[in-house]
Amino acid sequence: MEMDGKTIVLGITGGVAAYKAAMLASALSKRGARVQTVMTKHATQFVTPLTLQSVTRQPVFVDMFDERDPSRIAHIALADDADLVVVAPATADAIARVAHGIGDDMLTTMLLATRAPVVLAPAMNVHMYENPIVQRNLGILRDAGFYVAEPGIGPLACGYTGRGRLMEPDEMMEFIDMVLTPKRLANRTVLVTAGPTRERIDPVRYLSNDSTGTMGYALAQMAWRMGAMVTLVTGPVAKEPPMGVEMVSVESAQEMLRAVVERAPDSDIVIKSAAVADYRPVQAAAVKIKKTGRQFHLALTQNEDILQAVRAVRKPSSYLVGFAAETHDVDYYARKKLQEKGLDMLVLNDVFEEGAGFGDTTNRVTLYFADGAVLPLGLAPKLTVAGDILEHVVRRLGTADRAALPRPL
């Protein structure tokens, strides 16, 4: 998501992890955001205002009474101009003061005055973070609509190991993208399948295909950003799990079938983007098959059709999306699959098109709808394509347009 034209206020409090805030400020600036930094006095003991000013090319605010524009009160101007406020790191002290309505410095007064979404990224000793008082304060802020970017687990500066590490800058950027994305799938449950399946021949060999799972993972990622509760059933791929998504790892088509059929009845949207093997060996060998110098014949049997199985268990109000990766007569096979599988939408991939094959970072797809409509989408990064696909699902579901950024309860 590009951030051109957005103003993000970055609050930094006095913790060792303050150095990561400079990396976050740099990443936000590179995405086109105007980053205004507000630091507590304790934060300046860990990273200098000059560092943040150099990275953002914007003035840095520390002193509550540093009024640079006589026509505007600084902490109110910062609060009003913000499209988003991010506090990273957020110490236990800062969390407590904001939770109890205390505004005694530039950062806390600005936080109490802003109407923009606020992301708090706690970072502290594991025992401090687990303290019931700190958790109660975070609960107060969640109830007030603040987003909390949960800290990670790992070695801490104090020498302990546990939950308390500031979320890494790349993860924080994904969390921010989620906050800034309109929640057009709020209160929806989405089930996505991704990747290939592997059908075992013996313990060291299998039948599979070239799917990398990138498109399915992008769909799961975008659905989470749009506010959905997402489950991703994934075949074996070399990819990091998307943030906020429940992962179910499978290997074979039969395993994927069981996982999908179990979850489909509770899903509002089912997106079958996995490249499932059509056939599997009749019997997998228990040990490695050795060369004999003769021809080897492998008997195959057809796998059960997962889309057909989903049709039998889906709830009537759900929306079913299938994918078709074709190499020839693409329009004929797309329409055939749409009708035979009883889909609401089919996403066609012509894998011979440049930039649209397995393993590419981009994709070019055509959407086929049950009512006969056909809509080609232009070549774009797969995450962008995923967002476009989900937008069309939302429209077909009749979801109300929620362009305003909600403050979640």
PANU-407719 format. One record per residue (C-alpha): residue number from 1; residue in one letter; y, z, x. Coordinates in nm, 4 decimals, m for minus. Example, Ala and Ser with C-alpha at 12.3 -4.5 7.8 and 13.67 -1.06 7.14 Angstrom:
! PANU-407719
SEDREN   nr  rest        yy        zz        xx
SEDREN    1     A   m0.4500    0.7800    1.2300
SEDREN    2     S   m0.1060    0.7140    1.3670
END
This chain:
! PANU-407719
SEDREN   nr  rest        yy        zz        xx
SEDREN    1     M    0.0000    0.0000    0.0000
SEDREN    2     E    0.3367   m0.0998    0.1418
SEDREN    3     M    0.6120    0.1603    0.1173
SEDREN    4     D    0.9212   m0.0578    0.1525
SEDREN    5     G    1.2130    0.1017   m0.0295
SEDREN    6     K    1.0466    0.4415   m0.0705
SEDREN    7     T    1.1987    0.7603    0.0642
SEDREN    8     I    0.9486    1.0185    0.1816
SEDREN    9     V    1.0654    1.3648    0.2816
SEDREN   10     L    0.8390    1.5117    0.5478
SEDREN   11     G    0.8448    1.8895    0.5704
SEDREN   12     I    0.7115    2.0536    0.8868
SEDREN   13     T    0.6408    2.4261    0.9134
SEDREN   14     G    0.5582    2.6426    1.2148
SEDREN   15     G    0.1971    2.5783    1.3054
SEDREN   16     V    0.0195    2.4339    1.6086
SEDREN   17     A   m0.0727    2.1263    1.4038
SEDREN   18     A    0.2971    2.0343    1.3790
SEDREN   19     Y    0.2433    1.7765    1.6535
SEDREN   20     K    0.0344    1.5702    1.4104
SEDREN   21     A    0.3379    1.5430    1.1837
SEDREN   22     A    0.5003    1.3128    1.4387
SEDREN   23     M    0.2014    1.0758    1.4123
SEDREN   24     L    0.2208    1.0903    1.0337
SEDREN   25     A    0.5944    1.0171    1.0421
SEDREN   26     S    0.5288    0.7182    1.2677
SEDREN   27     A    0.2571    0.5829    1.0361
SEDREN   28     L    0.4802    0.6191    0.7302
SEDREN   29     S    0.7696    0.4479    0.9059
SEDREN   30     K    0.5474    0.1573    1.0129
SEDREN   31     R    0.4490    0.1086    0.6489
SEDREN   32     G    0.8168    0.0621    0.5604
SEDREN   33     A    0.9071    0.4074    0.4297
SEDREN   34     R    1.2378    0.5794    0.5002
SEDREN   35     V    1.1235    0.9155    0.6352
SEDREN   36     Q    1.3599    1.2116    0.6127
SEDREN   37     T    1.2338    1.5111    0.8080
SEDREN   38     V    1.2995    1.8757    0.7228
SEDREN   39     M    1.1766    2.1346    0.9723
SEDREN   40     T    1.1638    2.5117    0.9618
SEDREN   41     K    1.3036    2.6918    1.2644
SEDREN   42     H    0.9524    2.8005    1.3606
SEDREN   43     A    0.8380    2.4368    1.3508
SEDREN   44     T    1.0881    2.3513    1.6247
SEDREN   45     Q    0.8918    2.5801    1.8579
SEDREN   46     F    0.5994    2.3355    1.8412
SEDREN   47     V    0.7704    1.9931    1.8185
SEDREN   48     T    1.1332    1.9048    1.8749
SEDREN   49     P    1.3674    1.7562    1.6146
SEDREN   50     L    1.4481    1.4839    1.8677
SEDREN   51     T    1.0844    1.3700    1.8591
SEDREN   52     L    1.0947    1.3225    1.4820
SEDREN   53     Q    1.4381    1.1607    1.4965
SEDREN   54     S    1.3125    0.9145    1.7590
SEDREN   55     V    1.0056    0.8254    1.5521
SEDREN   56     T    1.1830    0.7889    1.2165
SEDREN   57     R    1.5302    0.6807    1.3311
SEDREN   58     Q    1.6649    0.9225    1.0732
SEDREN   59     P    1.8487    1.2552    1.1169
SEDREN   60     V    1.6354    1.5697    1.1073
SEDREN   61     F    1.7345    1.8716    0.8990
SEDREN   62     V    1.6683    2.2276    1.0179
SEDREN   63     D    1.9682    2.4463    0.9376
SEDREN   64     M    2.0185    2.5368    0.5715
SEDREN   65     F    2.3935    2.5067    0.6147
SEDREN   66     D    2.3979    2.1821    0.8102
SEDREN   67     E    2.6071    1.9900    0.5547
SEDREN   68     R    2.6766    1.6430    0.6934
SEDREN   69     D    2.8155    1.4743    0.3833
SEDREN   70     P    3.0849    1.6712    0.1987
SEDREN   71     S    3.0169    1.4745   m0.1192
SEDREN   72     R    2.6522    1.5885   m0.1448
SEDREN   73     I    2.4740    1.9195   m0.0899
SEDREN   74     A    2.2080    1.8415    0.1681
SEDREN   75     H    1.9012    2.0114    0.0210
SEDREN   76     I    1.9790    1.8742   m0.3268
SEDREN   77     A    2.0400    1.5238   m0.1919
SEDREN   78     L    1.7065    1.5321   m0.0086
SEDREN   79     A    1.5319    1.6568   m0.3223
SEDREN   80     D    1.6912    1.3905   m0.5433
SEDREN   81     D    1.6373    1.0961   m0.3069
SEDREN   82     A    1.2684    1.1639   m0.2453
SEDREN   83     D    1.0002    0.9449   m0.3974
SEDREN   84     L    0.7471    1.1824   m0.2426
SEDREN   85     V    0.7571    1.5067   m0.0455
SEDREN   86     V    0.4837    1.5841    0.2093
SEDREN   87     V    0.4588    1.9218    0.3828
SEDREN   88     A    0.2315    1.8892    0.6860
SEDREN   89     P    0.1411    2.1349    0.8171
SEDREN   90     A    0.1954    2.3880    0.5397
SEDREN   91     T    0.1531    2.7430    0.6699
SEDREN   92     A    0.0380    3.0401    0.4615
SEDREN   93     D    0.3937    3.1727    0.4749
SEDREN   94     A    0.5517    2.8535    0.3407
SEDREN   95     I    0.2860    2.8243    0.0688
SEDREN   96     A    0.3492    3.1840   m0.0406
SEDREN   97     R    0.7266    3.1443   m0.0552
SEDREN   98     V    0.7173    2.8265   m0.2615
SEDREN   99     A    0.4463    2.9645   m0.4914
SEDREN  100     H    0.6696    3.2585   m0.5744
SEDREN  101     G    0.9916    3.0629   m0.6099
SEDREN  102     I    1.1547    3.1800   m0.2883
SEDREN  103     G    1.4047    2.9375   m0.1406
SEDREN  104     D    1.5494    3.0856    0.1776
SEDREN  105     D    1.5713    2.7875    0.4127
SEDREN  106     M    1.6312    2.4127    0.3990
SEDREN  107     L    1.2667    2.3256    0.3316
SEDREN  108     T    1.1873    2.5770    0.0569
SEDREN  109     T    1.5142    2.5216   m0.1307
SEDREN  110     M    1.4542    2.1457   m0.1216
SEDREN  111     L    1.0986    2.1947   m0.2502
SEDREN  112     L    1.2201    2.4056   m0.5407
SEDREN  113     A    1.4820    2.1447   m0.6304
SEDREN  114     T    1.2793    1.8232   m0.6088
SEDREN  115     R    1.1241    1.6479   m0.9067
SEDREN  116     A    0.9217    1.4136   m0.6855
SEDREN  117     P    0.5463    1.4587   m0.6351
SEDREN  118     V    0.4728    1.7095   m0.3596
SEDREN  119     V    0.1765    1.7034   m0.1215
SEDREN  120     L    0.0953    2.0247    0.0630
SEDREN  121     A   m0.1344    1.9963    0.3652
SEDREN  122     P   m0.2423    2.3491    0.4642
SEDREN  123     A   m0.3321    2.4251    0.8271
SEDREN  124     M   m0.4201    2.7746    0.9501
SEDREN  125     N   m0.6939    3.0065    1.0725
SEDREN  126     V   m1.0112    2.9827    0.8645
SEDREN  127     H   m0.9933    3.3477    0.7544
SEDREN  128     M   m0.6288    3.3069    0.6534
SEDREN  129     Y   m0.7173    2.9983    0.4502
SEDREN  130     E   m1.0080    3.1719    0.2786
SEDREN  131     N   m0.8011    3.4820    0.2029
SEDREN  132     P   m0.7931    3.5311   m0.1772
SEDREN  133     I   m0.4154    3.5716   m0.1684
SEDREN  134     V   m0.3670    3.2314   m0.0003
SEDREN  135     Q   m0.6121    3.0707   m0.2432
SEDREN  136     R   m0.4305    3.2312   m0.5367
SEDREN  137     N   m0.0999    3.0909   m0.4107
SEDREN  138     L   m0.2516    2.7445   m0.3750
SEDREN  139     G   m0.3851    2.7778   m0.7289
SEDREN  140     I   m0.0352    2.8585   m0.8541
SEDREN  141     L    0.0992    2.5466   m0.6867
SEDREN  142     R   m0.1823    2.3261   m0.8174
SEDREN  143     D   m0.1104    2.4538   m1.1679
SEDREN  144     A    0.2552    2.3628   m1.1124
SEDREN  145     G    0.1544    2.0055   m1.0285
SEDREN  146     F    0.1471    2.0102   m0.6490
SEDREN  147     Y   m0.1154    1.8015   m0.4707
SEDREN  148     V   m0.3140    1.9896   m0.2050
SEDREN  149     A   m0.4604    1.7887    0.0817
SEDREN  150     E   m0.7553    2.0113    0.1680
SEDREN  151     P   m0.7872    2.0986    0.5380
SEDREN  152     G   m1.0886    1.9844    0.7335
SEDREN  153     I   m1.3639    2.1834    0.9011
SEDREN  154     G   m1.3783    2.2034    1.2784
SEDREN  155     P   m1.2586    2.3890    1.5887
SEDREN  156     L   m0.9219    2.5591    1.5394
SEDREN  157     A   m0.6483    2.6392    1.7913
SEDREN  158     C   m0.7191    3.0125    1.7527
SEDREN  159     G   m1.0721    2.9650    1.8853
SEDREN  160     Y   m1.2533    2.9913    1.5534
SEDREN  161     T   m1.4442    2.7091    1.3889
SEDREN  162     G   m1.4152    2.6559    1.0145
SEDREN  163     R   m1.1976    2.5134    0.7389
SEDREN  164     G   m0.8336    2.5086    0.8354
SEDREN  165     R   m0.7719    2.1918    1.0394
SEDREN  166     L   m0.4791    1.9844    0.9186
SEDREN  167     M   m0.5979    1.6637    0.7541
SEDREN  168     E   m0.5888    1.3860    1.0137
SEDREN  169     P   m0.2963    1.1383    0.9878
SEDREN  170     D   m0.5123    0.8416    0.8783
SEDREN  171     E   m0.6740    1.0540    0.6060
SEDREN  172     M   m0.3329    1.1838    0.5053
SEDREN  173     M   m0.2104    0.8272    0.4632
SEDREN  174     E   m0.4988    0.7573    0.2252
SEDREN  175     F   m0.4202    1.0758    0.0323
SEDREN  176     I   m0.0550    0.9708    0.0075
SEDREN  177     D   m0.1578    0.6252   m0.1166
SEDREN  178     M   m0.3589    0.7994   m0.3890
SEDREN  179     V   m0.0611    1.0113   m0.4941
SEDREN  180     L    0.1688    0.7080   m0.5087
SEDREN  181     T   m0.0765    0.4938   m0.7090
SEDREN  182     P   m0.0213    0.4961   m1.0886
SEDREN  183     K   m0.3093    0.6805   m1.2545
SEDREN  184     R   m0.4213    0.4006   m1.4840
SEDREN  185     L   m0.7817    0.5186   m1.4685
SEDREN  186     A   m0.7099    0.8868   m1.5270
SEDREN  187     N   m0.9895    1.0642   m1.7169
SEDREN  188     R   m1.2228    0.7683   m1.6627
SEDREN  189     T   m1.5610    0.7863   m1.4896
SEDREN  190     V   m1.6431    0.4874   m1.2686
SEDREN  191     L   m1.9809    0.3995   m1.1194
SEDREN  192     V   m1.9811    0.1468   m0.8338
SEDREN  193     T   m2.2722    0.0022   m0.6373
SEDREN  194     A   m2.2230   m0.1429   m0.2910
SEDREN  195     G   m2.3955   m0.2846    0.0121
SEDREN  196     P   m2.7375   m0.4418    0.0585
SEDREN  197     T   m3.0788   m0.2986   m0.0149
SEDREN  198     R   m3.3667   m0.2912    0.2315
SEDREN  199     E   m3.7180   m0.3724    0.1180
SEDREN  200     R   m3.9695   m0.2389    0.3693
SEDREN  201     I   m4.2338   m0.4641    0.5225
SEDREN  202     D   m4.3509   m0.1915    0.7615
SEDREN  203     P   m4.1868    0.1117    0.9304
SEDREN  204     V   m3.9722   m0.1079    1.1591
SEDREN  205     R   m3.9057   m0.4231    0.9525
SEDREN  206     Y   m3.7461   m0.4966    0.6200
SEDREN  207     L   m3.6049   m0.7719    0.3979
SEDREN  208     S   m3.2281   m0.7540    0.3433
SEDREN  209     N   m2.9089   m0.9627    0.3357
SEDREN  210     D   m2.5692   m0.9910    0.5027
SEDREN  211     S   m2.3709   m0.7628    0.2682
SEDREN  212     T   m2.1522   m0.5090    0.4517
SEDREN  213     G   m2.0502   m0.3140    0.1397
SEDREN  214     T   m1.6795   m0.3671    0.2104
SEDREN  215     M   m1.5937   m0.4962   m0.1372
SEDREN  216     G   m1.7826   m0.2214   m0.3171
SEDREN  217     Y   m1.6290    0.0491   m0.0994
SEDREN  218     A   m1.2825   m0.0977   m0.1664
SEDREN  219     L   m1.3474   m0.0844   m0.5417
SEDREN  220     A   m1.4549    0.2796   m0.5191
SEDREN  221     Q   m1.1521    0.3637   m0.3042
SEDREN  222     M   m0.9062    0.1959   m0.5413
SEDREN  223     A   m1.0665    0.3504   m0.8512
SEDREN  224     W   m1.0191    0.6950   m0.6942
SEDREN  225     R   m0.6578    0.6158   m0.6092
SEDREN  226     M   m0.6056    0.5142   m0.9730
SEDREN  227     G   m0.7223    0.8544   m1.0941
SEDREN  228     A   m1.0883    0.7947   m1.1815
SEDREN  229     M   m1.3840    1.0201   m1.1105
SEDREN  230     V   m1.5889    0.7853   m0.8927
SEDREN  231     T   m1.9541    0.7734   m0.7927
SEDREN  232     L   m2.0556    0.5206   m0.5274
SEDREN  233     V   m2.4240    0.4292   m0.5055
SEDREN  234     T   m2.4533    0.2610   m0.1695
SEDREN  235     G   m2.7177    0.0815    0.0254
SEDREN  236     P   m2.7328    0.1254    0.4064
SEDREN  237     V   m2.3995    0.0210    0.5608
SEDREN  238     A   m2.2008    0.1223    0.8677
SEDREN  239     K   m1.8957    0.2517    0.6804
SEDREN  240     E   m1.7163    0.5839    0.6382
SEDREN  241     P   m1.7327    0.7281    0.2847
SEDREN  242     P   m1.4129    0.6711    0.0824
SEDREN  243     M   m1.2043    0.9824    0.0262
SEDREN  244     G   m1.2593    1.1683   m0.3000
SEDREN  245     V   m1.5697    0.9700   m0.3980
SEDREN  246     E   m1.9153    1.1110   m0.4747
SEDREN  247     M   m2.1642    0.9286   m0.2528
SEDREN  248     V   m2.5260    0.8527   m0.3371
SEDREN  249     S   m2.7106    0.6824   m0.0502
SEDREN  250     V   m3.0168    0.4699   m0.1255
SEDREN  251     E   m3.2226    0.2174    0.0647
SEDREN  252     S   m3.4367    0.0071   m0.1672
SEDREN  253     A   m3.3667   m0.1733   m0.4930
SEDREN  254     Q   m3.5954    0.0685   m0.6754
SEDREN  255     E   m3.4013    0.3657   m0.5408
SEDREN  256     M   m3.0736    0.2035   m0.6466
SEDREN  257     L   m3.2164    0.1327   m0.9911
SEDREN  258     R   m3.3070    0.4988   m1.0429
SEDREN  259     A   m2.9694    0.6225   m0.9186
SEDREN  260     V   m2.7728    0.3808   m1.1383
SEDREN  261     V   m2.9764    0.4299   m1.4571
SEDREN  262     E   m2.9410    0.8067   m1.4196
SEDREN  263     R   m2.5611    0.7873   m1.4018
SEDREN  264     A   m2.4704    0.4853   m1.6153
SEDREN  265     P   m2.4885    0.6679   m1.9534
SEDREN  266     D   m2.2011    0.8950   m1.8448
SEDREN  267     S   m1.9843    0.6181   m1.6971
SEDREN  268     D   m1.6872    0.4504   m1.8642
SEDREN  269     I   m1.6939    0.1624   m1.6155
SEDREN  270     V   m1.9964    0.0328   m1.4259
SEDREN  271     I   m1.9295   m0.2106   m1.1408
SEDREN  272     K   m2.2385   m0.3667   m0.9852
SEDREN  273     S   m2.1111   m0.5159   m0.6609
SEDREN  274     A   m2.4202   m0.4401   m0.4498
SEDREN  275     A   m2.6226   m0.7291   m0.3108
SEDREN  276     V   m2.9606   m0.6137   m0.4382
SEDREN  277     A   m3.2758   m0.7824   m0.3081
SEDREN  278     D   m3.4438   m0.9923   m0.5766
SEDREN  279     Y   m3.7889   m0.9402   m0.4227
SEDREN  280     R   m3.9817   m0.6770   m0.2292
SEDREN  281     P   m4.3190   m0.6829   m0.0523
SEDREN  282     V   m4.6083   m0.6120   m0.2847
SEDREN  283     Q   m4.7193   m0.3470   m0.0400
SEDREN  284     A   m4.5434   m0.2085    0.2656
SEDREN  285     A   m4.7662   m0.1477    0.5653
SEDREN  286     A   m4.8000    0.2149    0.6755
SEDREN  287     V   m4.7855    0.1188    1.0438
SEDREN  288     K   m4.6194   m0.1607    1.2399
SEDREN  289     I   m4.7803   m0.4996    1.1762
SEDREN  290     K   m4.8938   m0.6508    1.5068
SEDREN  291     K   m4.9001   m1.0180    1.6046
SEDREN  292     T   m5.2394   m1.1828    1.5640
SEDREN  293     G   m5.1646   m1.5384    1.6794
SEDREN  294     R   m5.2187   m1.6646    1.3265
SEDREN  295     Q   m4.9775   m1.7387    1.0405
SEDREN  296     F   m4.8585   m1.4353    0.8526
SEDREN  297     H   m4.8202   m1.4526    0.4744
SEDREN  298     L   m4.6069   m1.1941    0.2980
SEDREN  299     A   m4.6707   m1.1430   m0.0735
SEDREN  300     L   m4.3561   m1.0576   m0.2713
SEDREN  301     T   m4.2974   m0.9204   m0.6181
SEDREN  302     Q   m3.9751   m0.9359   m0.8169
SEDREN  303     N   m3.7536   m0.6273   m0.8353
SEDREN  304     E   m3.6481   m0.5015   m1.1752
SEDREN  305     D   m3.3023   m0.6261   m1.2790
SEDREN  306     I   m3.0587   m0.3340   m1.2510
SEDREN  307     L   m2.7965   m0.4936   m1.4765
SEDREN  308     Q   m3.0535   m0.5418   m1.7511
SEDREN  309     A   m3.1564   m0.1783   m1.7134
SEDREN  310     V   m2.7941   m0.0636   m1.7358
SEDREN  311     R   m2.7461   m0.2566   m2.0604
SEDREN  312     A   m3.0203   m0.0488   m2.2199
SEDREN  313     V   m2.8665    0.2883   m2.1278
SEDREN  314     R   m2.4881    0.2300   m2.1128
SEDREN  315     K   m2.2679    0.3896   m2.3738
SEDREN  316     P   m2.1271    0.1380   m2.6250
SEDREN  317     S   m1.7655    0.1890   m2.5195
SEDREN  318     S   m1.8314    0.1317   m2.1493
SEDREN  319     Y   m1.7190   m0.1733   m1.9534
SEDREN  320     L   m1.9788   m0.3549   m1.7427
SEDREN  321     V   m1.8786   m0.5640   m1.4405
SEDREN  322     G   m2.1218   m0.7723   m1.2366
SEDREN  323     F   m2.0847   m0.9712   m0.9153
SEDREN  324     A   m2.2323   m1.3089   m0.8253
SEDREN  325     A   m2.2422   m1.4404   m0.4678
SEDREN  326     E   m2.3145   m1.8131   m0.4979
SEDREN  327     T   m2.3381   m2.1102   m0.2636
SEDREN  328     H   m2.3500   m2.4068   m0.5047
SEDREN  329     D   m2.2845   m2.4922   m0.8705
SEDREN  330     V   m2.0825   m2.1746   m0.8727
SEDREN  331     D   m1.9199   m2.2170   m1.2143
SEDREN  332     Y   m2.2526   m2.2908   m1.3842
SEDREN  333     Y   m2.4271   m1.9898   m1.2327
SEDREN  334     A   m2.1321   m1.7582   m1.2979
SEDREN  335     R   m2.1242   m1.8429   m1.6685
SEDREN  336     K   m2.5038   m1.8206   m1.6886
SEDREN  337     K   m2.5143   m1.4735   m1.5349
SEDREN  338     L   m2.2222   m1.3507   m1.7455
SEDREN  339     Q   m2.4070   m1.4454   m2.0638
SEDREN  340     E   m2.7619   m1.3542   m1.9650
SEDREN  341     K   m2.6686   m1.0099   m1.8348
SEDREN  342     G   m2.4381   m0.9283   m2.1250
SEDREN  343     L   m2.1447   m0.8535   m1.8945
SEDREN  344     D   m1.7863   m0.7834   m1.9937
SEDREN  345     M   m1.6650   m0.9330   m1.6655
SEDREN  346     L   m1.8260   m1.1243   m1.3826
SEDREN  347     V   m1.6690   m1.1498   m1.0373
SEDREN  348     L   m1.7675   m1.4740   m0.8651
SEDREN  349     N   m1.7819   m1.5091   m0.4880
SEDREN  350     D   m1.8280   m1.8538   m0.3384
SEDREN  351     V   m1.9584   m1.7379   m0.0009
SEDREN  352     F   m1.8925   m2.0774    0.1578
SEDREN  353     E   m1.5169   m2.0441    0.0984
SEDREN  354     E   m1.3221   m1.9606    0.4119
SEDREN  355     G   m1.2265   m1.5920    0.4184
SEDREN  356     A   m1.4543   m1.5023    0.1277
SEDREN  357     G   m1.7971   m1.4540    0.2820
SEDREN  358     F   m2.0002   m1.1479    0.3760
SEDREN  359     G   m1.8332   m0.9403    0.6447
SEDREN  360     D   m1.4841   m1.0855    0.5975
SEDREN  361     T   m1.1928   m0.8443    0.5556
SEDREN  362     T   m1.0478   m1.0750    0.2884
SEDREN  363     N   m1.1878   m1.2142   m0.0324
SEDREN  364     R   m1.1167   m1.4840   m0.2884
SEDREN  365     V   m1.2833   m1.4329   m0.6264
SEDREN  366     T   m1.2771   m1.5770   m0.9761
SEDREN  367     L   m1.3022   m1.3488   m1.2799
SEDREN  368     Y   m1.5090   m1.4605   m1.5792
SEDREN  369     F   m1.4705   m1.2674   m1.9051
SEDREN  370     A   m1.6990   m1.2345   m2.2051
SEDREN  371     D   m1.4352   m1.3940   m2.4298
SEDREN  372     G   m1.4451   m1.7139   m2.2219
SEDREN  373     A   m1.1354   m1.6541   m2.0105
SEDREN  374     V   m1.1522   m1.7524   m1.6437
SEDREN  375     L   m0.9035   m1.6241   m1.3873
SEDREN  376     P   m0.9055   m1.7224   m1.0182
SEDREN  377     L   m0.7493   m1.4708   m0.7770
SEDREN  378     G   m0.5900   m1.5755   m0.4507
SEDREN  379     L   m0.7145   m1.4946   m0.1022
SEDREN  380     A   m0.6186   m1.1354   m0.0174
SEDREN  381     P   m0.7454   m0.8263    0.1668
SEDREN  382     K   m1.0452   m0.6795   m0.0115
SEDREN  383     L   m0.8588   m0.3601   m0.1018
SEDREN  384     T   m0.5922   m0.5708   m0.2756
SEDREN  385     V   m0.8599   m0.7746   m0.4545
SEDREN  386     A   m1.0238   m0.4493   m0.5660
SEDREN  387     G   m0.6953   m0.3304   m0.7155
SEDREN  388     D   m0.6488   m0.6607   m0.8992
SEDREN  389     I   m1.0026   m0.6461   m1.0413
SEDREN  390     L   m0.9507   m0.2897   m1.1637
SEDREN  391     E   m0.6145   m0.3774   m1.3191
SEDREN  392     H   m0.7878   m0.6428   m1.5299
SEDREN  393     V   m1.0557   m0.3904   m1.6275
SEDREN  394     V   m0.7832   m0.1490   m1.7363
SEDREN  395     R   m0.6162   m0.4140   m1.9506
SEDREN  396     R   m0.9428   m0.5085   m2.1159
SEDREN  397     L   m1.0208   m0.1441   m2.1828
SEDREN  398     G   m0.6852   m0.1050   m2.3525
SEDREN  399     T   m0.5737    0.1759   m2.1233
SEDREN  400     A   m0.2083    0.2621   m2.1766
SEDREN  401     D    0.0251    0.1643   m1.8964
SEDREN  402     R    0.0951    0.4747   m1.6909
SEDREN  403     A    0.3458    0.3431   m1.4429
SEDREN  404     A    0.5139    0.6840   m1.4021
SEDREN  405     L    0.3616    0.9059   m1.1372
SEDREN  406     P    0.2058    1.2031   m1.3162
SEDREN  407     R    0.2087    1.5526   m1.1760
SEDREN  408     P   m0.1525    1.6523   m1.2296
SEDREN  409     L   m0.2591    1.9825   m1.3787
END
